[in-house]
Amino acid sequence: MPRVISATEAKKRLRQVMSWVSEKGEEVVIQVYDRPKAVVVSYEACEEFRRLREEARRREALRRLEALALWMALAVWETYRLLQREYT
């Protein structure tokens, strides 16, 4: 469970927040008017998140390309069949 602190408290205790995150591996949720606005995580956790997000983006791009390739193959096949009917 991540720690939750106010933005005012985070400003006052920035060094301690950084210690919780970098040394203890904790996550710190920063709230403004009792609503979560940001999360402080370690650099390593941030890099892992970026890596996972990039992997997901690439998987989605590949899925779209495969769908487009299938659509194009079907269009070519249909065009071939229409031309074949027309010239036979």
URTABEL-V913654 format. One record per residue. N is the residue number from 1. RES is the residue in one small letter. SS is DSSP state (a for helix, b for strand, c for the rest). Layout:
BEGIN
((N:RES:SS) (N:RES:SS))
END
This chain:
BEGIN
((1:m:c) (2:p:c) (3:r:b) (4:v:b) (5:i:b) (6:s:b) (7:a:a) (8:t:a) (9:e:a) (10:a:a) (11:k:a) (12:k:a) (13:r:c) (14:l:a) (15:r:a) (16:q:a) (17:v:a) (18:m:a) (19:s:a) (20:w:a) (21:v:a) (22:s:a) (23:e:c) (24:k:c) (25:g:c) (26:e:c) (27:e:c) (28:v:b) (29:v:b) (30:i:b) (31:q:b) (32:v:b) (33:y:c) (34:d:c) (35:r:b) (36:p:b) (37:k:b) (38:a:b) (39:v:b) (40:v:b) (41:v:c) (42:s:c) (43:y:a) (44:e:a) (45:a:a) (46:c:a) (47:e:a) (48:e:a) (49:f:a) (50:r:a) (51:r:a) (52:l:a) (53:r:a) (54:e:a) (55:e:a) (56:a:a) (57:r:a) (58:r:a) (59:r:a) (60:e:a) (61:a:a) (62:l:a) (63:r:a) (64:r:a) (65:l:a) (66:e:a) (67:a:a) (68:l:a) (69:a:a) (70:l:a) (71:w:a) (72:m:a) (73:a:a) (74:l:a) (75:a:a) (76:v:a) (77:w:a) (78:e:a) (79:t:a) (80:y:a) (81:r:a) (82:l:a) (83:l:a) (84:q:a) (85:r:a) (86:e:a) (87:y:c) (88:t:c))
END
